[in-house]
Amino acid sequence: MKGVQIFSHSLRQVMDNLGPALKISGVLYLVQVGITMALGAAMASSGMGMMGGGMGLGVVLVLVVSLITGIWLAVAWHRYVLLGEVPAGYVPPFMGERMGQYFIKSLLIGLVLVVLGMILGMVVGTLFGRLMMGGIFMSMLLIAVMVQVPMIFLGLRMAAALPGTALGENPVLMAGWQATAGEWRPLLQLAVIMALALWAVNLISWFVFGGVGLLANIWQLIAGWPVTMVGLSILTTLYGHYIQKRPLV
């Protein structure tokens, strides 16, 4: 099963290069975690006093910082895997032009997926609303299978060329879609694996840590690092295999 092979190859990219992965992502991810926790602590301590403009400004700040550091990390990791480029320090170089192009293409892809997710969510809610009321387990499973799988599948196809933007090759937006034409079966397998992995992470959050509160938030932040790194590695693998024609090993 090629989808399983792509996933395992991407997982090994992180596990076999754990030192460089931590070096490239460590500071940037800690910044994301730190600002998110700071906002949560401020909201918890101020209660209703943070509602309104103060909370809105805080949320916008978290989103902006998370977006910048996320793209910064993505570009650096793609370059490390595909070019062997290791940053000299613990913060990768800031490549503004390439990050800007990466952001624009990611935004366009993201907008398509948001619209799709809203439509699928409404359809699933309408058709399976009664089943979803049966409990969080069934609700999360239905969302994973009926919403996340098609969204991930389309996202993988559209974003497969994004790592080329990090390399400065600036492929056209739909280059990944064109390169993966006819490869729906392995990418669907991969989408199912990724959706089930996210489902497992969320199950642990709900059934082990209660779904809300400090412990659940800490778990999501801890689990977020491997989810982020493996997700970026999957895009890198797709680019290397389908566009650069590298073999899967």
C-alpha positions in Angstrom: 0.0 0.0 0.0 1.7 3.1 -1.2 -0.2 5.4 1.1 1.2 3.5 4.1 4.7 3.7 2.5 4.4 7.5 2.1 3.3 7.8 5.7 6.1 5.6 7.1 8.7 7.4 5.0 7.5 10.7 6.4 7.5 9.4 9.9 11.1 8.2 9.5 12.1 11.6 8.2 11.3 13.0 11.7 12.4 10.0 13.8 15.7 9.5 12.0 16.5 13.2 12.1 15.2 14.0 15.6 18.2 16.2 16.5 17.9 18.5 13.4 14.1 18.5 13.7 14.3 19.8 17.3 16.9 22.3 16.3 14.9 23.6 13.4 11.5 23.6 15.2 12.3 23.9 18.9 12.4 27.7 19.4 9.7 28.4 16.9 7.3 25.9 18.3 8.0 27.0 21.9 7.1 30.5 20.9 3.8 29.2 19.6 3.2 27.3 22.8 4.3 30.2 25.0 2.0 32.8 23.5 -0.9 30.4 23.4 -0.5 29.5 27.1 0.0 33.2 28.0 -3.3 34.0 26.3 -5.1 31.1 28.1 -3.6 32.2 31.4 -4.7 35.8 30.9 -8.2 34.7 30.0 -8.5 32.4 33.0 -7.2 35.0 35.4 -9.4 37.9 34.1 -12.5 35.9 33.4 -15.2 38.0 31.8 -12.9 41.0 32.0 -11.0 39.8 29.0 -14.1 39.5 26.8 -14.5 42.0 24.0 -11.6 44.0 22.6 -8.9 42.7 24.9 -9.6 39.0 24.1 -10.0 39.8 20.4 -6.6 41.5 20.3 -5.0 38.6 22.1 -6.5 36.0 19.7 -5.3 38.0 16.7 -1.8 38.2 18.2 -1.7 34.4 18.8 -2.9 33.8 15.2 -0.4 36.1 13.7 2.5 34.7 15.7 1.5 31.1 15.1 1.1 31.8 11.3 4.5 33.4 11.0 6.4 30.8 13.1 4.5 28.0 11.4 5.5 29.1 7.9 9.0 29.9 9.1 9.3 26.3 10.4 7.7 24.8 7.3 10.1 26.5 4.9 13.1 25.6 7.1 12.1 21.9 7.4 11.4 21.5 3.7 14.8 22.9 2.9 16.5 20.7 5.4 14.9 17.5 4.0 15.2 18.3 0.3 18.5 20.3 0.3 20.2 19.1 3.5 20.3 22.7 4.7 21.0 22.8 8.5 20.6 26.2 10.2 23.7 27.5 12.0 21.8 28.4 15.1 18.6 27.3 16.9 16.5 29.7 14.8 16.4 29.0 11.1 17.1 32.0 8.8 14.1 34.2 8.1 13.5 34.0 4.3 10.8 36.6 3.9 10.2 36.3 0.1 9.9 32.5 0.1 7.8 32.6 3.3 5.5 35.2 1.7 5.0 33.1 -1.4 4.4 30.1 0.8 1.8 32.0 2.8 -0.1 33.2 -0.2 -0.4 29.7 -1.7 -1.2 28.2 1.6 -3.9 30.8 2.1 -5.6 30.1 -1.2 -5.5 26.4 -0.5 -6.8 27.0 3.0 -9.7 29.1 1.8 -10.8 26.3 -0.6 -10.6 23.8 2.3 -12.5 26.0 4.7 -15.4 26.3 2.3 -15.3 22.6 1.7 -15.2 21.8 5.4 -18.2 24.1 6.1 -20.2 22.4 3.3 -19.3 18.9 4.4 -19.9 19.7 8.1 -23.4 20.9 7.3 -24.2 17.9 5.2 -22.8 15.5 7.8 -24.7 17.3 10.6 -27.9 17.1 8.6 -27.6 13.5 7.6 -26.1 12.1 10.8 -27.1 14.6 13.4 -29.0 11.9 15.4 -26.0 9.6 15.4 -23.7 12.4 16.4 -25.9 13.1 19.4 -25.1 9.5 20.6 -21.8 10.6 22.1 -18.4 12.2 21.5 -16.8 9.0 20.3 -19.3 8.5 17.4 -19.4 12.3 16.7 -15.6 12.4 16.3 -15.5 9.3 14.2 -18.1 10.6 11.8 -16.3 13.9 11.5 -12.9 12.1 10.9 -14.3 9.8 8.2 -16.9 12.1 6.5 -15.2 15.5 6.8 -11.5 15.2 7.5 -10.7 12.4 5.0 -12.0 14.3 1.9 -10.5 17.5 3.2 -7.1 16.0 3.8 -7.2 14.2 0.4 -7.8 17.4 -1.5 -5.4 19.3 0.7 -2.6 16.8 0.0 -3.2 17.0 -3.8 -3.3 20.8 -3.8 -0.4 21.4 -1.4 2.0 18.7 -2.8 4.0 21.4 -4.6 4.3 23.8 -1.7 7.8 22.6 -0.7 9.0 23.8 -4.0 8.1 27.3 -3.0 10.4 26.9 0.0 13.2 25.9 -2.4 12.7 29.0 -4.5 11.4 27.1 -7.5 8.0 28.8 -7.2 5.8 26.2 -8.9 2.3 27.2 -10.0 -0.5 26.8 -7.5 -1.9 23.6 -9.1 1.4 21.9 -9.8 0.8 19.4 -7.0 -2.7 18.6 -8.3 -1.3 18.0 -11.8 1.7 15.9 -10.5 -0.6 13.6 -8.4 -3.2 13.0 -11.2 -4.1 9.3 -11.2 -2.7 8.8 -7.8 -6.0 9.0 -5.9 -5.7 5.6 -4.3 -2.5 6.0 -2.4 -3.4 9.6 -1.4 -6.8 8.4 -0.2 -5.1 5.8 1.9 -2.8 8.4 3.2 -5.7 10.7 4.0 -7.4 7.9 6.0 -4.2 7.3 8.0 -3.8 10.9 8.8 -7.5 11.4 9.8 -7.3 8.4 12.1 -4.1 9.6 13.7 -5.7 13.0 14.4 -8.8 11.1 15.7 -6.6 9.1 18.1 -5.0 12.3 19.4 -8.4 13.9 20.0 -9.7 10.7 21.6 -6.8 10.8 24.1 -7.6 14.5 24.8 -11.2 13.7 25.6 -11.2 10.3 27.3 -7.9 10.6 29.1 -7.6 14.3 29.9 -11.3 15.3 29.9 -11.4 17.3 26.6 -11.2 20.7 28.3 -9.0 22.2 30.9 -5.3 22.5 31.6 -4.3 18.9 31.1 -6.2 18.6 27.8 -4.5 21.8 26.6 -1.1 20.6 27.6 -1.7 17.3 25.8 -2.8 19.1 22.6 0.4 21.3 22.7 2.6 18.3 23.3 0.9 16.2 20.5 1.0 19.2 18.2 4.7 19.0 17.7 4.8 15.5 16.1 1.6 16.2 14.2 3.1 19.3 12.8 6.5 17.8 11.9 5.0 14.6 10.3 2.5 16.7 8.4 5.3 18.8 6.9 7.3 15.7 6.2 4.3 14.2 4.3 4.2 17.3 2.0 8.0 17.1 1.6 7.7 13.4 0.7 4.9 14.1 -1.8 7.0 16.8 -3.5 10.1 14.7 -3.6 8.3 11.7 -5.0 5.8 13.1 -7.4 7.5 16.2 -8.6 11.2 15.5 -8.2 10.7 11.8 -8.9 12.7 10.6 -5.9 12.1 7.0 -4.9 10.4 6.0 -1.7 12.7 4.1 0.6 
